Amino acid sequence: MRRLKSITINNYKSIGEEEVKIDFPENQPVILIGENNSGKTNIIRAIDILFGETYPKYRSFEDHDFFARERKKTIIIKAEVEGMRGRLGKNEEFTCSGFKLKTSKGNNEDNDNEYCAIQLEDGKEINYVSNKLREEFFSILIESRQSLAYQLSYASKYTLLSKVTKTFHSKLTSSEDRVNKLKKIYNQVLEIFDEVDEFKEFKQKMSSLTGELIHNMSYALRLDFSAYDPSNYFKNIQVLPYENESPRSFEELGTGQQQILMLSFAHAYARCFKEESNLILMFDEPETNLHPLAQRWLAKTLFNMSKEDGIQIVITTHSPNFINLEFLEGIYLVRKIEDATRVINQNRESFAKYCTEKGAKKIKSDSVVPYYTKSATVNIIRGFFAKKIVLVEGPTEELALPIYLEKEGFDILKEGIDIIGVLGKGELAKWWRLFTAYKIPCYVCFDNDKGDDDKGEKRRDFLNAVGIQENEQENILKTDKWIVNKQFCVFGINFEDALKNCFVKYKEIEETVKAEFGNSKPIIAREVAKKLSNEYFNKDDKGWENIKRLIECLRELSI
């Protein structure tokens, strides 16, 4: 089966001299995540340059397409492919193993584009790329603003509907008898058309006028209002949305509906014509215009299309609904470093090795992905979208800490910091390893409540991960005080008692809140934090010094 194996990009838009390479694992989607303006969209546009509608050699590149707008730089976009049917060379000795586009402007206004196919065995480049070879792969980029009507039209031979009907035409014309029967039926249709006198008269006049205009040419045109196009018998097909058995126009649909219908059409094509489909389906922020449940449904559908049908899918996203750790190899974190786009990626082997180096026991490359996938939640996965992460044991700290931090002038949303409850001490080291493997700085808060960690093994697991020596660990695990370290914070025996010891009014406020809101610990902690930060604020409470120290640690936190 034909597929794209990798794409390598240099000097294109935000991507600089240091190449960005994206590998495409089999039966997995590629998920590009990162901040706005990090370069995610530039990666999928580079793929579309090679495999989209416009022939790459004749594409026009502007100054802003070159990294740092330096027109003397050379843009290189290179794709590695496998399973190509078309061959290269006069003796058909070599199979195509890839494509490469090089372009520069130098001192000229015009682009100097070189578009090559690459031979499999010796790496030789062939400058001529036939349409037949190029059409073995094609990409469709679906953006949130893109109209479904375009892809389901005949606006160009590269729209999805054009591709679909061309495939049907090829199947139909493989039988001469079938073609002859079809022509006979169409001729009967034309005879009915000619029963409309106005149509017949218009056709005759148009033909005679055209003949007069081009009488001095060796070729003539005859206007034939045929009911079919013999170059593509299926071009009469129209795709229309229906509601309650009545046809609708695409303009009546919401953008989200159009996006989902576009996906269903592409899916049907790829599933029916697996060998012919050679489809790279790219979605730029598919969560746009979809409500949360629709996002989850779309993500599940895309994952299944990739896993079960082998369709190559690329997604840029800001939604944790589109991240599934089952497809770890396809997850790329896109970042700007020194004004240039970089990507961070892990595979099973590299991630298992990293976990082992950071103190994990019994982690193997064949078990690391299932181990993480089974306990991943949308709440935890959203950490991929943060600049820094504070991992806490549960919802109590997750709800209360942001209020204390903001009172001291530290807005975690503005700083790009997410506080994430991981549901227990035993999960702290686990998720710390995942996020730091992707170079996301992590700070960890825990307490010394022995309820689910009597021997301290879960807390030791984290302390080992961050490199705390054994002789230092004992004092940390025994402390009943609120201590703030550069890498972690310990809330004494438990979070509530630590704050009661540092805020004079905490216990009194807690009783009042319980009477009003009931016994939910997270809600109580949040409401107490609000009151301590407002009507009961006391700048002399020791707790505020610890909060200030925590803020300093978060500001300085790095990998």
N, C-alpha and C positions, 0 to 999 in steps of 0.2 A: 504493500500500500504506500502511495506517495505521501510524503509528509515533510514539513519544514523541521530541520533538526536544530538550527541555531541561526541567530541574526547577530551580526557584529557591526557596530556603528562608530565612526570617528568624525569629529568636527562638524556635526550636524546640529544646528540650533544650540541647545544648552549642553550638548555632549562634546567634550574637548578632545585633545590629543590622546588622552588615556581612553582607550576604547571601552565601550559598554557592550557586553555580550550577554545575550539571553539564550539559554538552552531550553529546548522544548521537550519535556519528558513525555513519553508515550502515554496516551490515555489519561492525561492530566491537563487541566487548564493552566495557563500562565496568568498569574494575578499580580498586577503592578500596583503597589500601595505607596503612599508617601504624601507629603504636604503639597499644597497648591504651588505651582511653578517649580516643582522639583524635576520635571522632565518626563513624566509618565506618558503624556500625550505625544511627546516628540518620538518616543520609542515606537508607538504604534503607527505614527505617521511615516516613520522610516520603513517599516514593514510594508505599508501601503504604497510607498514609492516604488518598491520592487514588484509588488504583486497586484496593485490596484489598477484602475482604469487606464491611466496615462502610460504610454510606452516610456520607460525610464530615460532612454537616450534623448528624447525630445522634450523632457520636462524642463521648465524654466525655473532656475533658482535665483532668489533675490539675495541682497546683501544680508538680510536678517536670517537667512537660512544657514549662514556660515557661523561657526562658533565665534563669539565675541565680535561678530560682524566683520571679521578679517577675511576679505575676499581672496587673499592669496593662499589661504589654507585650502586643503583638499578634502572635500567630503568623500568618505568611503562608506558604503553600505554593502555588506557582504552577507549572503545567505548560504547556508549549507543545507542541502536537501538529499533525500534518498527516495528510491523507488521510481525514478523518472523512466518513462517509456521511450521518449524521444532520444535519439543517439546523435553523437557528434562525430565529425570526420567523414571523409569520402568513403572510407571502407567500413563505416559504422563500427569502429573498433572500441570507441569509448562511450560510456554513459555519462550524462550530465550529472555532476555532483554539487553544483551550486551556481549562483549568479553573483555578479559584482558590478556595482555602479561607482564610478569615480567622477567627480566633477570639481572644477575650479574655475575661477574667473581671471586670476592673474591681473594683468593690467587692462584687460578687455572688458567690455560691457557684457558680451555674450558668454554663456557657459560653454566650457569645453567638456562635454560629457563623454565618458567611455563606458559602454555597457557590454559586459562580457558574460559568456557562459563558461563554466569551469569543468574540465574533464576529470573523470573519476580517477584514472590510474596514475597519470603523470603530473596532474595539477596544471596542465597547459590551459591557457585562456583563449577562447574563441570569440572574437569581437562580434561576429554576427549571431544574433539570437532570433530564430524564426518565430513567427506568430504561433505556430503549432507547438513549439517547445514552451514558449512563454505561457500559453493558455493551459498548460498542465497544472499550473497553480494559479489561483486567484484569491484575492482578499476582499472582504466586504467590511468597511468600517461603519459601524452604526453609532452615531452620536445622538445625544438626547434631543438635539434640535433638528435632526435629519428627518425628512419626510418619507413616510412609508410609500407614498405615491411614486416617488422617483424609482426606488428599487423594484417596484412592481409595475414598471412601465418599460417601453422600448426606447427610452431616451438615448441609450447607447448600447452597443453590443456587450458591454460589461455589466449591465444591471443584472440582478439575480433572475428576473423573469426572462431576460434574453438568454441567459445561460441555461435555464430550465427548458425553454422551448427548443433551443438548439439541440439539447440532448434528446428530447422527444422526437425531433425531426430526424435525427440520425437513426433512431430505432425504427421509425416508420419507413424510411426510404430503403431500409435493408431488404424490403420485399417489393419487387416490381409490381406484382399482382395487386398488392394493397394500394400502391400509388395510383395505378390505373383506375381502380374502383373509386378512389377518392376524387380523381379528376372528373370522372363521369358525374358524380354527385354535385361537384362544384359547378359544372357546366349547366346542370339543371337549375341551380340557384341563380346563375347569371341570366338564364332565360326569363326567370321570374322578375329579376331586376329590370330587364329590358321591357317588361310590360308597363313600366312607369314611363309614359311618353316623355315627360320632362327630363328624366334621367338619360334616356336614349338620345334625345336631341342635344343635351348638354355634352354628352360624350362625343358625339359626332362633330360638333362645332369645335370643341377643344382640340380634337385630332387634326381637323383641317387647318385651324389657325397655327398650330404648332408646325405643321408641314410647310406653311408659307414662310414662317420666320426662319427656318433652317434649311431652305431649299438648296442653298449653295454648299451644303456640307455633305460629305460622303456618307455620313450616318444620319439616320432619321429617328425620331422618337414617335412611338405610338402610345397614346394614353390608354391604358388598359385598366378599367375599374374592376379588376378581378376580385373575387371573394376570398382569394387566398394568395399567398406569396410562395411561389415554387421553391424559393431558397430557404423557406422555413414555413412549412404547412401549418404550424401551430401558432403563427403570429396573430391569429384572430382571438387567441385566448385573452381574456381580461380577468383580473383578480379584483374582486369587489368585497368589501365587508358587508355582512348581513346582520340585521337585528330584527328579531321577531318575523323571520322569513321575508323581510323586505330589504332590498339593496340600499346601501348608504354610500355617500362619498367619503373619501379619506379625510376631507376637511372637517367632517362632523365628529371625527374621533379625537379624543385627548391624546397628548403626546405619549403618555404611558401605554395606552391601548395600542397605538401604532407600533410602539417598540415591541410589545409582546406578540402582536400579529406578524411583525417582521421576523421575529425569532421562530415562530411556528412554521412559517413558509420555508425559511432556510433549513430548519430541522427536517422537514418533510423531504426536501430535495436531497440533503446529505444522507438521510437514512435510506431513501429509495435507490440512490445511485452512489453507493459507497466507493466504487472503483472510479467512477467518472467525476465525483464531486470535487475532489482536490481543493476543498474550501477552507480558508482561514477566516474565521468569523471573529471580528474584533468589536468590543463594546467599550465606549468611552463613558465612564460613570453611568452604568445602567440603572443605578438606584434613583437617578434624577426622575422626578415626576411619578414615582411609585410609592405607595404607602408601605409601611414596614412589612406587613404580611405578604404583599405582592413582591417585595424585595426578596424575602425568604423563599417564596415559590420560584421566582426567576433564578435565583442562585442554585437551588436544588436542581432545576431543569438543566441549567448550563453544565453543572457538574456531571449529571447523568449523561448528557450528550457527549461530553468528553470521555468519560470513563467507559460507557457501554457502547457508544457508536463510533468512537475514535475520531470525532470531529475536533479539529484544532481550534481552540478558543483562547482569546486574549482579552483580559478585562482590566481596565483601570478603575479604581474604586476608592471611595472614602467611607465605605460602609463595612462594618465587621460581618455583616450577613454574607458577604461574598468571599470570606476567608474560611477555608476548611483545611485543618492541619493534616487531613488524610492525604492532601495533595501538596505536601511540604516542598517537594522539589520545584514546584512551579511558582512558589511565592517569592516575589522579588520586592525588597524594600528599596525605594528610590529616594535618594537624598542629594541635596546640593552640598558639595564640599569644595570650598574655594571657588565658588561660582560655576562649578562644573558638575554635571550629573554623574552620580555613581550609583551602582546597585549592589545590594547585599543579598546573598542567597545561601541557603543551606540544603544539603542533601542528607540522606539517612546516615551515610558514613561520616560525613564531616560533623553533623550535629551530635551523633552518638560519641564521637571522639571528644568534642568540646564538653559534653556533659560529664564524661569520665574525668577529663582534666580538671573539672570543677567539683570533683568529689562525689559524683553520682556512682552508685554501686549497681551492678547487675544490669547496666544499660548496654544493649547491643544494637547494631544497625538494623536488624530485622524486627526489633521490638520497640524501638524508640518512638516511631510514628504512632502505632496503636496505643502506646502508653499515654501519649499526650492527647491524642484525638478523643479518647473516651471521656476525658474530664474537661475538655475545653468548652467554655460557654461564650456566648456573644459578649457578656460583660467582661470577661478576661481578655478575649481576642481584641477588644477595642484598644488595648495597650499598644498595638502596632501603629496606631495613629498619633501617639503621643511623642513629644520630644524627650520627656523624662517620665518615669513611672514611680509611684509610691505603692508598694505592695503591702496590704494589711490583711489581718486574719479574716475579717468579716465585715458585714454591713454597719456595725456599730461605729467603728473607726472611719469607715468610708463616708458615712453621713456627717460625722461630727468634726473631723479634722479640717475640712475646707473652711468651716466657719471660724475656727480659731486662727487659722493662717490668714484669712482675709481681714480679720480684725487688726492684725499687725501689718496690714498693707501688702499682703502677698496673695494675689489673685491667681489661683492655679490654672484657670482657663486662659487667662492672658499669657501666662508663662508656658502654656502648652504641656502642663503636667496633669496626669490622670492618677487619681487615687483609686485603686482596684482591690476589692475584697476577694480573696481567693478561697474562702471557705475552709479555713483550718491551717494550723501550723505546718502540717505535713506538706502543704502545697506551696509554701513560700519559696523554698529552694528550687522546686521544680520550675515554677514560672519565672523566677529570677534567671535561671539558666537559659530558658527560651529567649527572653527579651534581650538579655545581654549578648546572646549569640548573634543577634541582629544589630548589635551596637547601640541598643537603646539603654541609656543609663537607668539603673533601678535602685531605689532606696527601699529598705524593708523595715516595717514596724511589727513587733510582736510583744507578748507578755510572757511571764513565767508561770502562768496557771498550768498546773500539772494534770489537769483533767483528762486530756487526750494525749499527753506526752509525759507520762510519769517518770520515765528514765531519761528524758531530755534528748532522745535520739533525733526527733524531728527538728528541734532547734539546732542541735549540733550539725545536722545536715546542711543547714544554711550557713552556719558559722564556718564550716569547712569550705563551703563553696567560695566564700569571700576571703579565705586565707587566714582566718583567725587561728592562732596556734592553740594547741590543746591546753597548755598551762594557763592560758588567758580565758578559756571558755568557761571554766568552773565558776569564776567570780561573776561572769555575765549571767549564767544560768541560775545563780543563787540570789541575785540582787532583788530587793523588794522596793527599790527606788526607780524613779523615772529618769533614765539616763539617755543622753543623745550623743550618738557617735557619728563619725563622718559617713559611714556606710549603712548604719542601722540605728534604730531607736528601740529601747526596751521600756515598756510601760509597767515596770515593777511586777507585782503578782498578777494584776489584771488592769485593764484600761480604766475602769471606773474608779477603783481604789487609788490608782496613781493620780488621777485628777482631783479626787476628794482631798488628798494630802497636799495638793498644790493650789487649790482654789478654796478659799475660806467658806464661801457660800454654797459650794457645790451640793453638799448633802441636803441642805435646807431646800434648795431649788428643786432637787431631784424628787423630794417628797411631794412638792406642789405639782410638779409635772405628772407624776404617777397618778395623782388624783384626777387630773384632767384628761390624760391620754391613755391610761392603762399601763400594763406591764411590759410592753414591747421595748426591749433594751435598745435597739437602734433608734427608735423614735424618741425615747427618753433622752438618750445621749445627744441627739440633734437639738431637741428643744432646750435642754440645759445649756448647750453651747451658745444658742441664740441669746438666752437671757444673760449669761455671763459676759457676752460681748456687747450687751446693750444696757438695760436698766440696772444690772448688778455688776457692771464693769468696775474693777479695782486694779489700777495699774501696779499696785504693790504686791498682788498675788504672785507667788513664786512660779506659777504655771506659765505666766507670760514670758518669763526669761527662757524657759525651755522651748516655748514656741519660737521665740526669736532665734535661738540656737538652731532649731530645726530648719528654719528658713535659710539661715546661712549655709547649712549643709546641703540643702536642696539647690541653692544657687551655685555651689561649687561642685555639685555632683557631675561626674563624667565617667566615661569608660576608661 
